[in-house]
Amino acid sequence: MGDGKDECSGDGHSHGHAHEHAHKKEDHKHDENCDHDSHAHKHEHGDDCKEDHGKHDGHDHAHAHVHGDDCGDECAPKANVTSADDVKDVEVPEWKKKALAAGGDAAAAPFGMSWNTEESVSATEASKKVDGHDHSHGHSHEHLDHPGKYEDRPTANLHSSRTHGGRDWEERAFTVGLGGPVGSGKTALMLALCMRLRNRMSVAAVTNDIFTREDGEFLTRNKALPKERILAVETGGCPHAAIREDISANLTACERLTASIDDLDIVLLESGGDNLAANFSPELADFTLYVIDVSGGDKVPRKGGPGVTQSDVLVINKTDLAEAVGASLEVMDRDSKRMRGDGPTVFAQARENLGLGVNEIIDLILKAWAQATGREIPPMSMEM
């Protein structure tokens, strides 16, 4: 087994390690649900991250496992497709029976649940252990049978008083999640939001990338915020897991920023690029934006998925490219309304002169922030 190599250090955050294992088939086996060749790690980086680290006493260490060539067939990925036969003997839960009795579309499973289970995936699920190995995978891939509805979207518990079981804003500032596919313009929108908000209120940013700090470095390079207000999280695997099922690394990053910055109002949290099924856990994001763009075609809104249907705001970006790619903004507007009902959709050009549609997005964010925290919306500043 190769030596572990620390990726980052700093008080109050976790450290990822890359441990290579050359396993023999007879002493390392995966159970039937293990469908990944490698197991992801998470660690966030501040600007004080250094190459040479000593011991890190008192910190939790997540590990990425890379399996050697002698792992054998038992480590190969296995298909995990649920068929009708797999669930034919599963009893229909009570909520489903009630929904069926009520009739209509109410029988569709809510987001995060399949028709044959009442339990959504826990945001703090304990790491799975297989044959004594802690794989820190902490998530599963649920099979959804409905894209979800805006009015049924999961929402955070936004009571300002911790005594009521709600959010403690001094522990973690109001968190705005930005999700969407790769290349849709999430980071450009992050830059525009930072530059528009930074003179109105106290703002910080967290970015997610799989194996780099690319987006965090982009924000720092373009002076979106002072560098001490930007943290980069390397998710090391499925981007959606880091914002939905195993949110610990992102929670830690948001809490670190809140603790280190006096009177922090908002944390902007950018997910790694993912598919239309990705959406934020309400335990992590208090308000969500889902960013798509016209280059995927005007069919994207009607394809649905929780990101499209259940985000607080759907952003259709790069509208200036619609004609070039043959996308109809009218069709996208029509389908967005059909898929989202009363949920707001904003057409944007996040990079063009700091953004067509950005002020509208900010108005929606600040309205939600004021409602959740009980504070007054600060006046608009002409400075950027």
RONUFI-840013 format. One record per residue (C-alpha): residue in three letters; x, y, z; residue number from 0. Coordinates in steps of 0.05 Angstrom, whole numbers, plus 5000, padded with zeros to 4 digits. Last residue first. Layout:
   residuo   east   north     up   num
       Ala      X       Y      Z   NUM
...
***
This chain:
   residuo   east   north     up   num
       Met   4627    5950   4836   383
       Glu   4601    6018   4858   382
       Met   4531    6042   4842   381
       Ser   4505    6011   4907   380
       Met   4434    5986   4915   379
       Pro   4403    5997   4983   378
       Pro   4409    5942   5035   377
       Ile   4350    5894   5043   376
       Glu   4326    5897   5115   375
       Arg   4338    5838   5161   374
       Gly   4288    5785   5185   373
       Thr   4337    5730   5167   372
       Ala   4293    5686   5123   371
       Gln   4250    5740   5092   370
       Ala   4309    5786   5081   369
       Trp   4350    5731   5048   368
       Ala   4291    5709   5003   367
       Lys   4281    5780   4979   366
       Leu   4356    5788   4971   365
       Ile   4362    5728   4926   364
       Leu   4302    5748   4882   363
       Asp   4329    5819   4874   362
       Ile   4398    5791   4858   361
       Ile   4369    5747   4802   360
       Glu   4334    5808   4772   359
       Asn   4399    5848   4777   358
       Val   4436    5792   4740   357
       Gly   4386    5789   4682   356
       Leu   4434    5818   4631   355
       Gly   4502    5811   4663   354
       Leu   4567    5840   4683   353
       Asn   4575    5876   4616   352
       Glu   4559    5811   4579   351
       Arg   4585    5754   4622   350
       Ala   4520    5732   4656   349
       Gln   4476    5738   4595   348
       Ala   4410    5721   4626   347
       Phe   4338    5697   4619   346
       Val   4307    5690   4687   345
       Thr   4256    5637   4706   344
       Pro   4212    5644   4768   343
       Gly   4172    5585   4794   342
       Asp   4097    5595   4784   341
       Gly   4089    5531   4744   340
       Arg   4158    5502   4736   339
       Met   4152    5451   4678   338
       Arg   4100    5488   4637   337
       Lys   4131    5556   4652   336
       Ser   4199    5531   4632   335
       Asp   4169    5500   4569   334
       Arg   4140    5566   4545   333
       Asp   4203    5605   4560   332
       Met   4247    5554   4526   331
       Val   4202    5554   4465   330
       Glu   4203    5630   4461   329
       Leu   4278    5630   4470   328
       Ser   4283    5587   4408   327
       Ala   4350    5552   4400   326
       Gly   4384    5548   4332   325
       Val   4455    5549   4359   324
       Ala   4474    5617   4329   323
       Glu   4405    5646   4343   322
       Ala   4408    5628   4416   321
       Leu   4479    5653   4428   320
       Asp   4458    5720   4459   319
       Thr   4415    5681   4509   318
       Lys   4478    5657   4543   317
       Asn   4441    5635   4606   316
       Ile   4373    5607   4624   315
       Val   4369    5616   4699   314
       Leu   4318    5575   4738   313
       Val   4304    5606   4806   312
       Asp   4282    5570   4870   311
       Ser   4305    5504   4841   310
       Gln   4251    5451   4837   309
       Thr   4234    5440   4764   308
       Val   4300    5451   4728   307
       Gly   4347    5424   4780   306
       Pro   4298    5369   4799   305
       Gly   4296    5341   4728   304
       Gly   4258    5369   4669   303
       Lys   4270    5350   4597   302
       Arg   4223    5407   4580   301
       Pro   4274    5459   4601   300
       Val   4330    5427   4558   299
       Lys   4293    5423   4491   298
       Asp   4314    5493   4470   297
       Gly   4384    5468   4454   296
       Gly   4444    5451   4498   295
       Ser   4477    5516   4474   294
       Val   4419    5556   4503   293
       Asp   4445    5554   4575   292
       Ile   4426    5522   4641   291
       Val   4436    5551   4710   290
       Tyr   4398    5526   4772   289
       Leu   4394    5577   4828   288
       Thr   4379    5554   4899   287
       Phe   4362    5587   4965   286
       Asp   4376    5562   5036   285
       Ala   4429    5513   5011   284
       Leu   4462    5460   5054   283
       Glu   4408    5424   5095   282
       Pro   4359    5439   5039   281
       Ser   4401    5390   4998   280
       Phe   4420    5420   4931   279
       Asn   4398    5394   4863   278
       Ala   4426    5348   4811   277
       Ala   4380    5309   4765   276
       Leu   4393    5355   4706   275
       Asn   4466    5335   4702   274
       Asp   4529    5360   4736   273
       Gly   4580    5417   4737   272
       Gly   4611    5426   4805   271
       Ser   4568    5465   4853   270
       Glu   4577    5539   4866   269
       Leu   4562    5565   4936   268
       Leu   4550    5639   4947   267
       Val   4554    5653   5022   266
       Ile   4512    5711   5046   265
       Asp   4510    5760   5105   264
       Leu   4577    5753   5140   263
       Asp   4576    5795   5203   262
       Asp   4650    5786   5219   261
       Ile   4687    5739   5172   260
       Ser   4726    5680   5202   259
       Ala   4668    5642   5233   258
       Thr   4623    5650   5173   257
       Leu   4679    5630   5125   256
       Arg   4694    5568   5166   255
       Glu   4620    5550   5169   254
       Cys   4612    5554   5094   253
       Ala   4674    5511   5082   252
       Thr   4652    5460   5134   251
       Leu   4582    5455   5103   250
       Asn   4615    5444   5035   249
       Ala   4658    5388   5061   248
       Ser   4601    5355   5100   247
       Ile   4550    5355   5044   246
       Asp   4547    5280   5031   245
       Glu   4479    5267   5000   244
       Arg   4461    5333   4966   243
       Ile   4515    5383   4950   242
       Ala   4577    5340   4952   241
       Ala   4540    5280   4923   240
       His   4520    5321   4861   239
       Pro   4593    5332   4842   238
       Cys   4607    5257   4838   237
       Gly   4680    5248   4854   236
       Gly   4740    5284   4886   235
       Thr   4697    5341   4913   234
       Glu   4754    5391   4914   233
       Val   4727    5450   4953   232
       Ala   4753    5521   4939   231
       Leu   4746    5577   4990   230
       Ile   4739    5651   4974   229
       Arg   4731    5707   5026   228
       Glu   4805    5708   5043   227
       Lys   4820    5723   4970   226
       Pro   4784    5790   4972   225
       Leu   4723    5784   4927   224
       Ala   4710    5780   4852   223
       Lys   4782    5801   4839   222
       Asn   4785    5768   4771   221
       Arg   4843    5724   4792   220
       Thr   4808    5706   4857   219
       Leu   4744    5686   4822   218
       Phe   4782    5645   4770   217
       Glu   4824    5613   4825   216
       Gly   4761    5589   4859   215
       Asp   4736    5562   4793   214
       Glu   4799    5523   4777   213
       Arg   4813    5494   4846   212
       Thr   4825    5425   4817   211
       Phe   4804    5352   4825   210
       Ile   4728    5351   4823   209
       Asp   4713    5425   4827   208
       Asn   4668    5462   4877   207
       Thr   4669    5536   4893   206
       Val   4654    5572   4958   205
       Ala   4643    5647   4959   204
       Ala   4636    5702   5012   203
       Val   4592    5764   5017   202
       Ser   4583    5821   5066   201
       Met   4531    5870   5039   200
       Arg   4518    5924   4988   199
       Asn   4588    5936   4962   198
       Arg   4601    5862   4950   197
       Leu   4534    5848   4918   196
       Arg   4544    5868   4845   195
       Met   4616    5842   4840   194
       Cys   4600    5777   4875   193
       Leu   4538    5765   4833   192
       Ala   4575    5777   4768   191
       Leu   4632    5731   4788   190
       Met   4584    5676   4810   189
       Leu   4546    5685   4744   188
       Ala   4611    5674   4705   187
       Thr   4624    5613   4750   186
       Lys   4555    5583   4735   185
       Gly   4560    5596   4660   184
       Ser   4528    5533   4630   183
       Gly   4596    5501   4618   182
       Val   4585    5438   4659   181
       Pro   4512    5429   4677   180
       Gly   4477    5468   4733   179
       Gly   4480    5488   4805   178
       Leu   4486    5553   4844   177
       Gly   4470    5547   4918   176
       Val   4456    5609   4960   175
       Thr   4474    5602   5034   174
       Phe   4450    5649   5088   173
       Ala   4509    5651   5137   172
       Arg   4530    5591   5177   171
       Glu   4541    5590   5252   170
       Glu   4520    5662   5264   169
       Trp   4459    5651   5220   168
       Asp   4434    5595   5266   167
       Arg   4381    5560   5225   166
       Gly   4319    5528   5254   165
       Gly   4302    5482   5312   164
       His   4259    5534   5345   163
       Thr   4313    5550   5396   162
       Arg   4359    5564   5337   161
       Ser   4318    5626   5322   160
       Ser   4319    5652   5251   159
       His   4269    5600   5228   158
       Leu   4294    5581   5158   157
       Asn   4284    5506   5157   156
       Ala   4307    5495   5086   155
       Thr   4260    5478   5030   154
       Pro   4248    5415   4989   153
       Arg   4209    5431   4925   152
       Asp   4136    5411   4925   151
       Glu   4111    5477   4894   150
       Tyr   4164    5473   4840   149
       Lys   4144    5403   4820   148
       Gly   4187    5340   4813   147
       Pro   4219    5306   4754   146
       His   4180    5242   4767   145
       Asp   4201    5169   4772   144
       Leu   4267    5182   4808   143
       His   4319    5128   4816   142
       Glu   4365    5142   4875   141
       His   4440    5141   4867   140
       Ser   4471    5128   4934   139
       His   4514    5170   4980   138
       Gly   4565    5168   5036   137
       His   4626    5147   4997   136
       Ser   4672    5150   5057   135
       His   4704    5084   5036   134
       Asp   4721    5061   5107   133
       His   4752    4992   5096   132
       Gly   4737    4936   5145   131
       Asp   4708    4889   5094   130
       Val   4664    4944   5066   129
       Lys   4647    5003   5109   128
       Lys   4598    5056   5085   127
       Ser   4608    5126   5111   126
       Ala   4551    5152   5154   125
       Glu   4495    5189   5120   124
       Thr   4496    5263   5136   123
       Ala   4451    5289   5080   122
       Ser   4407    5228   5090   121
       Val   4378    5200   5026   120
       Ser   4302    5207   5027   119
       Glu   4264    5154   5065   118
       Glu   4194    5134   5047   117
       Thr   4213    5081   4997   116
       Asn   4179    5045   4940   115
       Trp   4159    5104   4896   114
       Ser   4228    5135   4898   113
       Met   4245    5192   4944   112
       Gly   4292    5251   4936   111
       Phe   4241    5293   4900   110
       Pro   4170    5275   4917   109
       Ala   4142    5211   4886   108
       Ala   4084    5221   4839   107
       Ala   4016    5202   4868   106
       Ala   3996    5275   4872   105
       Asp   3991    5274   4796   104
       Gly   3916    5260   4799   103
       Gly   3881    5217   4850   102
       Ala   3871    5228   4925   101
       Ala   3870    5152   4935   100
       Leu   3936    5147   4898    99
       Ala   3966    5200   4944    98
       Lys   3941    5164   5006    97
       Lys   3970    5098   4981    96
       Lys   4036    5132   4965    95
       Trp   4041    5163   5034    94
       Glu   4026    5095   5064    93
       Pro   4083    5059   5029    92
       Val   4071    5009   4972    91
       Glu   4097    4942   4995    90
       Val   4156    4916   4956    89
       Asp   4142    4850   4921    88
       Lys   4144    4878   4850    87
       Val   4205    4920   4865    86
       Asp   4262    4882   4830    85
       Asp   4215    4854   4778    84
       Ala   4197    4924   4753    83
       Ser   4271    4937   4741    82
       Thr   4321    4979   4780    81
       Val   4386    4990   4743    80
       Asn   4451    4984   4782    79
       Ala   4501    4957   4732    78
       Lys   4565    4934   4763    77
       Pro   4632    4969   4762    76
       Ala   4691    4921   4766    75
       Cys   4721    4908   4834    74
       Glu   4702    4834   4837    73
       Asp   4732    4824   4767    72
       Gly   4803    4832   4792    71
       Cys   4838    4880   4839    70
       Asp   4905    4861   4808    69
       Asp   4909    4925   4768    68
       Gly   4910    4967   4831    67
       His   4850    5003   4862    66
       Val   4852    5076   4877    65
       His   4819    5093   4943    64
       Ala   4806    5166   4960    63
       His   4808    5179   5034    62
       Ala   4773    5226   5082    61
       His   4812    5250   5142    60
       Asp   4779    5280   5204    59
       His   4823    5328   5240    58
       Gly   4845    5327   5313    57
       Asp   4919    5320   5298    56
       His   4942    5340   5229    55
       Lys   5014    5317   5225    54
       Gly   5062    5355   5183    53
       His   5046    5389   5118    52
       Asp   5088    5412   5060    51
       Glu   5049    5436   5000    50
       Lys   5014    5493   5033    49
       Cys   4942    5518   5035    48
       Asp   4939    5588   5062    47
       Asp   4893    5610   5006    46
       Gly   4840    5564   5032    45
       His   4828    5495   5003    44
       Glu   4771    5448   5015    43
       His   4777    5373   5019    42
       Lys   4734    5317   4994    41
       His   4751    5246   4974    40
       Ala   4718    5200   4925    39
       His   4720    5125   4922    38
       Ser   4747    5092   4859    37
       Asp   4723    5038   4814    36
       His   4651    5053   4832    35
       Asp   4591    5006   4835    34
       Cys   4592    4980   4906    33
       Asn   4521    4956   4917    32
       Glu   4537    4882   4909    31
       Asp   4588    4884   4965    30
       His   4660    4898   4950    29
       Lys   4716    4848   4963    28
       His   4786    4856   4991    27
       Asp   4825    4798   5019    26
       Glu   4816    4742   4967    25
       Lys   4819    4787   4907    24
       Lys   4886    4816   4926    23
       His   4888    4890   4934    22
       Ala   4941    4938   4911    21
       His   4918    5000   4948    20
       Glu   4936    5072   4931    19
       His   4921    5123   4985    18
       Ala   4906    5193   4960    17
       His   4892    5235   5021    16
       Gly   4842    5290   5034    15
       His   4848    5337   5093    14
       Ser   4790    5365   5133    13
       His   4782    5435   5157    12
       Gly   4786    5474   5222    11
       Asp   4858    5496   5222    10
       Gly   4894    5491   5157     9
       Ser   4923    5437   5114     8
       Cys   4919    5412   5043     7
       Glu   4932    5352   4998     6
       Asp   4965    5303   5047     5
       Lys   4997    5243   5014     4
       Gly   4983    5173   5039     3
       Asp   5040    5123   5029     2
       Gly   5029    5068   4980     1
       Met   5000    5000   5000     0
***
